[in-house]
């Protein structure tokens, strides 16, 4: 049973949208996808940096 007050808010801009929708427009959906991709790339970069530092630290211990 759907009443007048049943709705969701857009995950990007906060505008109201239908109860089955997550985004109010295609632009908001695209912006969310771009933000998630950027965040994922930063996460991968941080993992790579940590791995690099662990390897460098490990090699410096071997030389001692």
mmCIF file of the N, C-alpha and C atoms, coordinates in Angstrom:
data_MODEL
# 
_entry.id   MODEL 
# 
loop_
_atom_site.group_PDB 
_atom_site.id 
_atom_site.type_symbol 
_atom_site.label_atom_id 
_atom_site.label_alt_id 
_atom_site.label_comp_id 
_atom_site.label_asym_id 
_atom_site.label_entity_id 
_atom_site.label_seq_id 
_atom_site.pdbx_PDB_ins_code 
_atom_site.Cartn_x 
_atom_site.Cartn_y 
_atom_site.Cartn_z 
_atom_site.occupancy 
_atom_site.B_iso_or_equiv 
_atom_site.pdbx_formal_charge 
_atom_site.auth_seq_id 
_atom_site.auth_comp_id 
_atom_site.auth_asym_id 
_atom_site.auth_atom_id 
_atom_site.pdbx_PDB_model_num 
ATOM 1   N N  . UNK A 1 1  ? 0.840  -1.177 0.000   1.00 0.00 ? 1  UNK A N  1 
ATOM 2   C CA . UNK A 1 1  ? 0.000  0.000  0.000   1.00 0.00 ? 1  UNK A CA 1 
ATOM 3   C C  . UNK A 1 1  ? 0.886  1.242  0.000   1.00 0.00 ? 1  UNK A C  1 
ATOM 4   N N  . UNK A 1 2  ? 0.790  2.048  -1.026  1.00 0.00 ? 2  UNK A N  1 
ATOM 5   C CA . UNK A 1 2  ? 1.589  3.258  -1.163  1.00 0.00 ? 2  UNK A CA 1 
ATOM 6   C C  . UNK A 1 2  ? 0.735  4.456  -0.793  1.00 0.00 ? 2  UNK A C  1 
ATOM 7   N N  . UNK A 1 3  ? 1.236  5.243  0.123   1.00 0.00 ? 3  UNK A N  1 
ATOM 8   C CA . UNK A 1 3  ? 0.514  6.458  0.512   1.00 0.00 ? 3  UNK A CA 1 
ATOM 9   C C  . UNK A 1 3  ? 1.219  7.666  -0.073  1.00 0.00 ? 3  UNK A C  1 
ATOM 10  N N  . UNK A 1 4  ? 0.643  8.818  0.133   1.00 0.00 ? 4  UNK A N  1 
ATOM 11  C CA . UNK A 1 4  ? 1.203  10.052 -0.416  1.00 0.00 ? 4  UNK A CA 1 
ATOM 12  C C  . UNK A 1 4  ? 2.590  10.340 0.143   1.00 0.00 ? 4  UNK A C  1 
ATOM 13  N N  . UNK A 1 5  ? 2.880  9.923  1.351   1.00 0.00 ? 5  UNK A N  1 
ATOM 14  C CA . UNK A 1 5  ? 4.160  10.220 1.984   1.00 0.00 ? 5  UNK A CA 1 
ATOM 15  C C  . UNK A 1 5  ? 5.269  9.240  1.658   1.00 0.00 ? 5  UNK A C  1 
ATOM 16  N N  . UNK A 1 6  ? 4.964  8.160  0.918   1.00 0.00 ? 6  UNK A N  1 
ATOM 17  C CA . UNK A 1 6  ? 6.000  7.180  0.580   1.00 0.00 ? 6  UNK A CA 1 
ATOM 18  C C  . UNK A 1 6  ? 6.855  7.693  -0.569  1.00 0.00 ? 6  UNK A C  1 
ATOM 19  N N  . UNK A 1 7  ? 8.098  7.950  -0.272  1.00 0.00 ? 7  UNK A N  1 
ATOM 20  C CA . UNK A 1 7  ? 9.035  8.395  -1.298  1.00 0.00 ? 7  UNK A CA 1 
ATOM 21  C C  . UNK A 1 7  ? 10.452 8.193  -0.793  1.00 0.00 ? 7  UNK A C  1 
ATOM 22  N N  . UNK A 1 8  ? 11.404 8.345  -1.663  1.00 0.00 ? 8  UNK A N  1 
ATOM 23  C CA . UNK A 1 8  ? 12.818 8.305  -1.330  1.00 0.00 ? 8  UNK A CA 1 
ATOM 24  C C  . UNK A 1 8  ? 13.431 9.636  -1.709  1.00 0.00 ? 8  UNK A C  1 
ATOM 25  N N  . UNK A 1 9  ? 14.679 9.789  -1.297  1.00 0.00 ? 9  UNK A N  1 
ATOM 26  C CA . UNK A 1 9  ? 15.422 10.974 -1.675  1.00 0.00 ? 9  UNK A CA 1 
ATOM 27  C C  . UNK A 1 9  ? 16.605 10.549 -2.526  1.00 0.00 ? 9  UNK A C  1 
ATOM 28  N N  . UNK A 1 10 ? 16.940 11.379 -3.494  1.00 0.00 ? 10 UNK A N  1 
ATOM 29  C CA . UNK A 1 10 ? 18.061 11.126 -4.400  1.00 0.00 ? 10 UNK A CA 1 
ATOM 30  C C  . UNK A 1 10 ? 19.343 11.011 -3.585  1.00 0.00 ? 10 UNK A C  1 
ATOM 31  N N  . UNK A 1 11 ? 20.186 10.031 -3.926  1.00 0.00 ? 11 UNK A N  1 
ATOM 32  C CA . UNK A 1 11 ? 21.432 9.813  -3.190  1.00 0.00 ? 11 UNK A CA 1 
ATOM 33  C C  . UNK A 1 11 ? 22.476 10.883 -3.474  1.00 0.00 ? 11 UNK A C  1 
ATOM 34  N N  . UNK A 1 12 ? 22.259 11.699 -4.490  1.00 0.00 ? 12 UNK A N  1 
ATOM 35  C CA . UNK A 1 12 ? 23.234 12.725 -4.855  1.00 0.00 ? 12 UNK A CA 1 
ATOM 36  C C  . UNK A 1 12 ? 22.787 14.106 -4.401  1.00 0.00 ? 12 UNK A C  1 
ATOM 37  N N  . UNK A 1 13 ? 21.594 14.521 -4.831  1.00 0.00 ? 13 UNK A N  1 
ATOM 38  C CA . UNK A 1 13 ? 21.174 15.901 -4.570  1.00 0.00 ? 13 UNK A CA 1 
ATOM 39  C C  . UNK A 1 13 ? 20.143 16.024 -3.449  1.00 0.00 ? 13 UNK A C  1 
ATOM 40  N N  . UNK A 1 14 ? 19.505 14.919 -3.067  1.00 0.00 ? 14 UNK A N  1 
ATOM 41  C CA . UNK A 1 14 ? 18.550 14.958 -1.972  1.00 0.00 ? 14 UNK A CA 1 
ATOM 42  C C  . UNK A 1 14 ? 17.119 15.277 -2.364  1.00 0.00 ? 14 UNK A C  1 
ATOM 43  N N  . UNK A 1 15 ? 16.860 15.491 -3.657  1.00 0.00 ? 15 UNK A N  1 
ATOM 44  C CA . UNK A 1 15 ? 15.485 15.760 -4.095  1.00 0.00 ? 15 UNK A CA 1 
ATOM 45  C C  . UNK A 1 15 ? 14.642 14.499 -3.929  1.00 0.00 ? 15 UNK A C  1 
ATOM 46  N N  . UNK A 1 16 ? 13.341 14.686 -3.788  1.00 0.00 ? 16 UNK A N  1 
ATOM 47  C CA . UNK A 1 16 ? 12.463 13.533 -3.651  1.00 0.00 ? 16 UNK A CA 1 
ATOM 48  C C  . UNK A 1 16 ? 12.286 12.844 -5.000  1.00 0.00 ? 16 UNK A C  1 
ATOM 49  N N  . UNK A 1 17 ? 12.151 11.526 -4.944  1.00 0.00 ? 17 UNK A N  1 
ATOM 50  C CA . UNK A 1 17 ? 11.885 10.736 -6.145  1.00 0.00 ? 17 UNK A CA 1 
ATOM 51  C C  . UNK A 1 17 ? 10.965 9.591  -5.748  1.00 0.00 ? 17 UNK A C  1 
ATOM 52  N N  . UNK A 1 18 ? 10.605 8.770  -6.679  1.00 0.00 ? 18 UNK A N  1 
ATOM 53  C CA . UNK A 1 18 ? 9.656  7.698  -6.412  1.00 0.00 ? 18 UNK A CA 1 
ATOM 54  C C  . UNK A 1 18 ? 10.188 6.673  -5.428  1.00 0.00 ? 18 UNK A C  1 
ATOM 55  N N  . UNK A 1 19 ? 9.305  5.843  -4.881  1.00 0.00 ? 19 UNK A N  1 
ATOM 56  C CA . UNK A 1 19 ? 9.722  4.870  -3.882  1.00 0.00 ? 19 UNK A CA 1 
ATOM 57  C C  . UNK A 1 19 ? 10.655 3.786  -4.425  1.00 0.00 ? 19 UNK A C  1 
ATOM 58  N N  . UNK A 1 20 ? 10.640 3.540  -5.737  1.00 0.00 ? 20 UNK A N  1 
ATOM 59  C CA . UNK A 1 20 ? 11.509 2.525  -6.313  1.00 0.00 ? 20 UNK A CA 1 
ATOM 60  C C  . UNK A 1 20 ? 12.779 3.124  -6.907  1.00 0.00 ? 20 UNK A C  1 
ATOM 61  N N  . UNK A 1 21 ? 12.894 4.432  -6.967  1.00 0.00 ? 21 UNK A N  1 
ATOM 62  C CA . UNK A 1 21 ? 14.040 5.094  -7.591  1.00 0.00 ? 21 UNK A CA 1 
ATOM 63  C C  . UNK A 1 21 ? 15.085 5.465  -6.556  1.00 0.00 ? 21 UNK A C  1 
ATOM 64  N N  . UNK A 1 22 ? 16.348 5.409  -6.980  1.00 0.00 ? 22 UNK A N  1 
ATOM 65  C CA . UNK A 1 22 ? 17.438 5.830  -6.111  1.00 0.00 ? 22 UNK A CA 1 
ATOM 66  C C  . UNK A 1 22 ? 17.942 7.225  -6.477  1.00 0.00 ? 22 UNK A C  1 
ATOM 67  N N  . UNK A 1 23 ? 17.715 7.622  -7.730  1.00 0.00 ? 23 UNK A N  1 
ATOM 68  C CA . UNK A 1 23 ? 18.193 8.909  -8.229  1.00 0.00 ? 23 UNK A CA 1 
ATOM 69  C C  . UNK A 1 23 ? 17.047 9.649  -8.901  1.00 0.00 ? 23 UNK A C  1 
ATOM 70  N N  . UNK A 1 24 ? 17.113 10.969 -8.882  1.00 0.00 ? 24 UNK A N  1 
ATOM 71  C CA . UNK A 1 24 ? 16.037 11.764 -9.473  1.00 0.00 ? 24 UNK A CA 1 
ATOM 72  C C  . UNK A 1 24 ? 16.210 11.947 -10.974 1.00 0.00 ? 24 UNK A C  1 
ATOM 73  N N  . UNK A 1 25 ? 17.440 11.787 -11.488 1.00 0.00 ? 25 UNK A N  1 
ATOM 74  C CA . UNK A 1 25 ? 17.670 11.990 -12.915 1.00 0.00 ? 25 UNK A CA 1 
ATOM 75  C C  . UNK A 1 25 ? 18.871 11.176 -13.376 1.00 0.00 ? 25 UNK A C  1 
ATOM 76  N N  . UNK A 1 26 ? 19.043 11.122 -14.692 1.00 0.00 ? 26 UNK A N  1 
ATOM 77  C CA . UNK A 1 26 ? 20.206 10.429 -15.264 1.00 0.00 ? 26 UNK A CA 1 
ATOM 78  C C  . UNK A 1 26 ? 21.489 11.169 -14.928 1.00 0.00 ? 26 UNK A C  1 
ATOM 79  N N  . UNK A 1 27 ? 21.418 12.482 -14.803 1.00 0.00 ? 27 UNK A N  1 
ATOM 80  C CA . UNK A 1 27 ? 22.598 13.278 -14.458 1.00 0.00 ? 27 UNK A CA 1 
ATOM 81  C C  . UNK A 1 27 ? 23.102 12.926 -13.059 1.00 0.00 ? 27 UNK A C  1 
ATOM 82  N N  . UNK A 1 28 ? 22.184 12.761 -12.124 1.00 0.00 ? 28 UNK A N  1 
ATOM 83  C CA . UNK A 1 28 ? 22.570 12.398 -10.756 1.00 0.00 ? 28 UNK A CA 1 
ATOM 84  C C  . UNK A 1 28 ? 23.154 10.986 -10.724 1.00 0.00 ? 28 UNK A C  1 
ATOM 85  N N  . UNK A 1 29 ? 22.575 10.076 -11.507 1.00 0.00 ? 29 UNK A N  1 
ATOM 86  C CA . UNK A 1 29 ? 23.101 8.716  -11.575 1.00 0.00 ? 29 UNK A CA 1 
ATOM 87  C C  . UNK A 1 29 ? 24.527 8.728  -12.132 1.00 0.00 ? 29 UNK A C  1 
ATOM 88  N N  . UNK A 1 30 ? 24.766 9.513  -13.185 1.00 0.00 ? 30 UNK A N  1 
ATOM 89  C CA . UNK A 1 30 ? 26.092 9.603  -13.793 1.00 0.00 ? 30 UNK A CA 1 
ATOM 90  C C  . UNK A 1 30 ? 27.093 10.228 -12.824 1.00 0.00 ? 30 UNK A C  1 
ATOM 91  N N  . UNK A 1 31 ? 26.653 11.240 -12.092 1.00 0.00 ? 31 UNK A N  1 
ATOM 92  C CA . UNK A 1 31 ? 27.542 11.888 -11.121 1.00 0.00 ? 31 UNK A CA 1 
ATOM 93  C C  . UNK A 1 31 ? 27.936 10.906 -10.022 1.00 0.00 ? 31 UNK A C  1 
ATOM 94  N N  . UNK A 1 32 ? 26.988 10.101 -9.563  1.00 0.00 ? 32 UNK A N  1 
ATOM 95  C CA . UNK A 1 32 ? 27.263 9.102  -8.527  1.00 0.00 ? 32 UNK A CA 1 
ATOM 96  C C  . UNK A 1 32 ? 28.266 8.064  -9.032  1.00 0.00 ? 32 UNK A C  1 
ATOM 97  N N  . UNK A 1 33 ? 28.081 7.603  -10.274 1.00 0.00 ? 33 UNK A N  1 
ATOM 98  C CA . UNK A 1 33 ? 29.000 6.626  -10.857 1.00 0.00 ? 33 UNK A CA 1 
ATOM 99  C C  . UNK A 1 33 ? 30.407 7.208  -10.981 1.00 0.00 ? 33 UNK A C  1 
ATOM 100 N N  . UNK A 1 34 ? 30.505 8.468  -11.384 1.00 0.00 ? 34 UNK A N  1 
ATOM 101 C CA . UNK A 1 34 ? 31.805 9.129  -11.491 1.00 0.00 ? 34 UNK A CA 1 
ATOM 102 C C  . UNK A 1 34 ? 32.472 9.237  -10.124 1.00 0.00 ? 34 UNK A C  1 
ATOM 103 N N  . UNK A 1 35 ? 31.695 9.621  -9.111  1.00 0.00 ? 35 UNK A N  1 
ATOM 104 C CA . UNK A 1 35 ? 32.242 9.741  -7.755  1.00 0.00 ? 35 UNK A CA 1 
ATOM 105 C C  . UNK A 1 35 ? 32.722 8.390  -7.232  1.00 0.00 ? 35 UNK A C  1 
ATOM 106 N N  . UNK A 1 36 ? 31.959 7.331  -7.496  1.00 0.00 ? 36 UNK A N  1 
ATOM 107 C CA . UNK A 1 36 ? 32.357 6.001  -7.042  1.00 0.00 ? 36 UNK A CA 1 
ATOM 108 C C  . UNK A 1 36 ? 33.622 5.528  -7.745  1.00 0.00 ? 36 UNK A C  1 
ATOM 109 N N  . UNK A 1 37 ? 33.741 5.815  -9.037  1.00 0.00 ? 37 UNK A N  1 
ATOM 110 C CA . UNK A 1 37 ? 34.935 5.428  -9.789  1.00 0.00 ? 37 UNK A CA 1 
ATOM 111 C C  . UNK A 1 37 ? 36.164 6.171  -9.268  1.00 0.00 ? 37 UNK A C  1 
ATOM 112 N N  . UNK A 1 38 ? 36.014 7.454  -8.989  1.00 0.00 ? 38 UNK A N  1 
ATOM 113 C CA . UNK A 1 38 ? 37.127 8.244  -8.452  1.00 0.00 ? 38 UNK A CA 1 
ATOM 114 C C  . UNK A 1 38 ? 37.544 7.715  -7.083  1.00 0.00 ? 38 UNK A C  1 
ATOM 115 N N  . UNK A 1 39 ? 36.581 7.416  -6.262  1.00 0.00 ? 39 UNK A N  1 
ATOM 116 C CA . UNK A 1 39 ? 36.860 6.887  -4.925  1.00 0.00 ? 39 UNK A CA 1 
ATOM 117 C C  . UNK A 1 39 ? 37.571 5.536  -5.001  1.00 0.00 ? 39 UNK A C  1 
ATOM 118 N N  . UNK A 1 40 ? 37.122 4.680  -5.924  1.00 0.00 ? 40 UNK A N  1 
ATOM 119 C CA . UNK A 1 40 ? 37.737 3.376  -6.121  1.00 0.00 ? 40 UNK A CA 1 
ATOM 120 C C  . UNK A 1 40 ? 39.192 3.529  -6.575  1.00 0.00 ? 40 UNK A C  1 
ATOM 121 N N  . UNK A 1 41 ? 39.450 4.486  -7.477  1.00 0.00 ? 41 UNK A N  1 
ATOM 122 C CA . UNK A 1 41 ? 40.813 4.716  -7.948  1.00 0.00 ? 41 UNK A CA 1 
ATOM 123 C C  . UNK A 1 41 ? 41.717 5.212  -6.827  1.00 0.00 ? 41 UNK A C  1 
ATOM 124 N N  . UNK A 1 42 ? 41.221 6.096  -5.975  1.00 0.00 ? 42 UNK A N  1 
ATOM 125 C CA . UNK A 1 42 ? 42.007 6.552  -4.826  1.00 0.00 ? 42 UNK A CA 1 
ATOM 126 C C  . UNK A 1 42 ? 42.311 5.394  -3.878  1.00 0.00 ? 42 UNK A C  1 
ATOM 127 N N  . UNK A 1 43 ? 41.356 4.514  -3.695  1.00 0.00 ? 43 UNK A N  1 
ATOM 128 C CA . UNK A 1 43 ? 41.568 3.359  -2.826  1.00 0.00 ? 43 UNK A CA 1 
ATOM 129 C C  . UNK A 1 43 ? 42.670 2.468  -3.385  1.00 0.00 ? 43 UNK A C  1 
ATOM 130 N N  . UNK A 1 44 ? 42.615 2.191  -4.688  1.00 0.00 ? 44 UNK A N  1 
ATOM 131 C CA . UNK A 1 44 ? 43.663 1.385  -5.316  1.00 0.00 ? 44 UNK A CA 1 
ATOM 132 C C  . UNK A 1 44 ? 45.024 2.059  -5.204  1.00 0.00 ? 44 UNK A C  1 
ATOM 133 N N  . UNK A 1 45 ? 45.063 3.373  -5.375  1.00 0.00 ? 45 UNK A N  1 
ATOM 134 C CA . UNK A 1 45 ? 46.321 4.105  -5.264  1.00 0.00 ? 45 UNK A CA 1 
ATOM 135 C C  . UNK A 1 45 ? 46.885 4.010  -3.844  1.00 0.00 ? 45 UNK A C  1 
ATOM 136 N N  . UNK A 1 46 ? 46.019 4.083  -2.852  1.00 0.00 ? 46 UNK A N  1 
ATOM 137 C CA . UNK A 1 46 ? 46.491 3.973  -1.463  1.00 0.00 ? 46 UNK A CA 1 
ATOM 138 C C  . UNK A 1 46 ? 47.040 2.577  -1.176  1.00 0.00 ? 46 UNK A C  1 
ATOM 139 N N  . UNK A 1 47 ? 46.362 1.537  -1.674  1.00 0.00 ? 47 UNK A N  1 
ATOM 140 C CA . UNK A 1 47 ? 46.863 0.173  -1.499  1.00 0.00 ? 47 UNK A CA 1 
ATOM 141 C C  . UNK A 1 47 ? 48.214 0.005  -2.184  1.00 0.00 ? 47 UNK A C  1 
ATOM 142 N N  . UNK A 1 48 ? 48.358 0.567  -3.368  1.00 0.00 ? 48 UNK A N  1 
ATOM 143 C CA . UNK A 1 48 ? 49.628 0.470  -4.091  1.00 0.00 ? 48 UNK A CA 1 
ATOM 144 C C  . UNK A 1 48 ? 50.738 1.196  -3.326  1.00 0.00 ? 48 UNK A C  1 
ATOM 145 N N  . UNK A 1 49 ? 50.429 2.352  -2.772  1.00 0.00 ? 49 UNK A N  1 
ATOM 146 C CA . UNK A 1 49 ? 51.417 3.109  -1.995  1.00 0.00 ? 49 UNK A CA 1 
ATOM 147 C C  . UNK A 1 49 ? 51.834 2.328  -0.754  1.00 0.00 ? 49 UNK A C  1 
ATOM 148 N N  . UNK A 1 50 ? 50.887 1.745  -0.068  1.00 0.00 ? 50 UNK A N  1 
ATOM 149 C CA . UNK A 1 50 ? 51.206 0.953  1.127   1.00 0.00 ? 50 UNK A CA 1 
ATOM 150 C C  . UNK A 1 50 ? 52.055 -0.244 0.755   1.00 0.00 ? 50 UNK A C  1 
ATOM 151 N N  . UNK A 1 51 ? 51.715 -0.936 -0.320  1.00 0.00 ? 51 UNK A N  1 
ATOM 152 C CA . UNK A 1 51 ? 52.503 -2.086 -0.768  1.00 0.00 ? 51 UNK A CA 1 
ATOM 153 C C  . UNK A 1 51 ? 53.923 -1.646 -1.124  1.00 0.00 ? 51 UNK A C  1 
ATOM 154 N N  . UNK A 1 52 ? 54.049 -0.524 -1.812  1.00 0.00 ? 52 UNK A N  1 
ATOM 155 C CA . UNK A 1 52 ? 55.369 -0.005 -2.175  1.00 0.00 ? 52 UNK A CA 1 
ATOM 156 C C  . UNK A 1 52 ? 56.187 0.295  -0.928  1.00 0.00 ? 52 UNK A C  1 
ATOM 157 N N  . UNK A 1 53 ? 55.586 0.951  0.044   1.00 0.00 ? 53 UNK A N  1 
ATOM 158 C CA . UNK A 1 53 ? 56.316 1.287  1.272   1.00 0.00 ? 53 UNK A CA 1 
ATOM 159 C C  . UNK A 1 53 ? 56.718 0.043  2.052   1.00 0.00 ? 53 UNK A C  1 
ATOM 160 N N  . UNK A 1 54 ? 55.883 -0.965 2.079   1.00 0.00 ? 54 UNK A N  1 
ATOM 161 C CA . UNK A 1 54 ? 56.223 -2.215 2.763   1.00 0.00 ? 54 UNK A CA 1 
ATOM 162 C C  . UNK A 1 54 ? 57.392 -2.880 2.059   1.00 0.00 ? 54 UNK A C  1 
ATOM 163 N N  . UNK A 1 55 ? 57.385 -2.884 0.744   1.00 0.00 ? 55 UNK A N  1 
ATOM 164 C CA . UNK A 1 55 ? 58.493 -3.493 -0.007  1.00 0.00 ? 55 UNK A CA 1 
ATOM 165 C C  . UNK A 1 55 ? 59.784 -2.726 0.230   1.00 0.00 ? 55 UNK A C  1 
ATOM 166 N N  . UNK A 1 56 ? 59.737 -1.409 0.164   1.00 0.00 ? 56 UNK A N  1 
ATOM 167 C CA . UNK A 1 56 ? 60.938 -0.597 0.394   1.00 0.00 ? 56 UNK A CA 1 
ATOM 168 C C  . UNK A 1 56 ? 61.452 -0.810 1.813   1.00 0.00 ? 56 UNK A C  1 
ATOM 169 N N  . UNK A 1 57 ? 60.565 -0.828 2.783   1.00 0.00 ? 57 UNK A N  1 
ATOM 170 C CA . UNK A 1 57 ? 60.976 -1.047 4.167   1.00 0.00 ? 57 UNK A CA 1 
ATOM 171 C C  . UNK A 1 57 ? 61.574 -2.447 4.330   1.00 0.00 ? 57 UNK A C  1 
ATOM 172 N N  . UNK A 1 58 ? 60.971 -3.444 3.706   1.00 0.00 ? 58 UNK A N  1 
ATOM 173 C CA . UNK A 1 58 ? 61.493 -4.797 3.774   1.00 0.00 ? 58 UNK A CA 1 
ATOM 174 C C  . UNK A 1 58 ? 62.859 -4.913 3.148   1.00 0.00 ? 58 UNK A C  1 
ATOM 175 N N  . UNK A 1 59 ? 63.072 -4.263 2.025   1.00 0.00 ? 59 UNK A N  1 
ATOM 176 C CA . UNK A 1 59 ? 64.383 -4.291 1.375   1.00 0.00 ? 59 UNK A CA 1 
ATOM 177 C C  . UNK A 1 59 ? 65.424 -3.553 2.196   1.00 0.00 ? 59 UNK A C  1 
ATOM 178 N N  . UNK A 1 60 ? 65.038 -2.490 2.870   1.00 0.00 ? 60 UNK A N  1 
ATOM 179 C CA . UNK A 1 60 ? 65.994 -1.775 3.708   1.00 0.00 ? 60 UNK A CA 1 
ATOM 180 C C  . UNK A 1 60 ? 66.392 -2.615 4.912   1.00 0.00 ? 60 UNK A C  1 
ATOM 181 N N  . UNK A 1 61 ? 65.519 -3.458 5.419   1.00 0.00 ? 61 UNK A N  1 
ATOM 182 C CA . UNK A 1 61 ? 65.872 -4.345 6.535   1.00 0.00 ? 61 UNK A CA 1 
ATOM 183 C C  . UNK A 1 61 ? 66.831 -5.435 6.095   1.00 0.00 ? 61 UNK A C  1 
ATOM 184 N N  . UNK A 1 62 ? 66.686 -5.893 4.856   1.00 0.00 ? 62 UNK A N  1 
ATOM 185 C CA . UNK A 1 62 ? 67.577 -6.949 4.345   1.00 0.00 ? 62 UNK A CA 1 
ATOM 186 C C  . UNK A 1 62 ? 68.999 -6.424 4.225   1.00 0.00 ? 62 UNK A C  1 
ATOM 187 N N  . UNK A 1 63 ? 69.159 -5.178 3.856   1.00 0.00 ? 63 UNK A N  1 
ATOM 188 C CA . UNK A 1 63 ? 70.500 -4.595 3.683   1.00 0.00 ? 63 UNK A CA 1 
ATOM 189 C C  . UNK A 1 63 ? 71.223 -4.371 5.010   1.00 0.00 ? 63 UNK A C  1 
ATOM 190 N N  . UNK A 1 64 ? 70.486 -4.316 6.106   1.00 0.00 ? 64 UNK A N  1 
ATOM 191 C CA . UNK A 1 64 ? 71.115 -4.088 7.413   1.00 0.00 ? 64 UNK A CA 1 
ATOM 192 C C  . UNK A 1 64 ? 71.792 -5.290 7.882   1.00 0.00 ? 64 UNK A C  1 
# 
